[in-house]
Amino acid sequence: MKPQIISLDKAYSTDAIKSKLKKDKIQYRIPNRKNAKKPERLLP
């Protein structure tokens, strides 16, 4: 079973990975220090 929301590190936020996540209809977010405590969801 795949998770619905994946938390991507900046090192893994390449366009190839993002496009694959969009193709599989998986939501992802990229945390940074500003929103680490209250993460914002980035919808693909």
C-alpha positions, 0 to 999 in steps of 0.5 A: 500500500502506497502512502498518499502524501510523500515528504520529499527532501530537497535532494530528491525533489528532481523533475523526474521524480516529481513527474513520476509522482504526478503520474501515479497521482501521489501527493508530495510536499517538500519540507524546509525549516520554515514549515517543518513544524507546520508543513504545507502540502504541495499538490502536484 
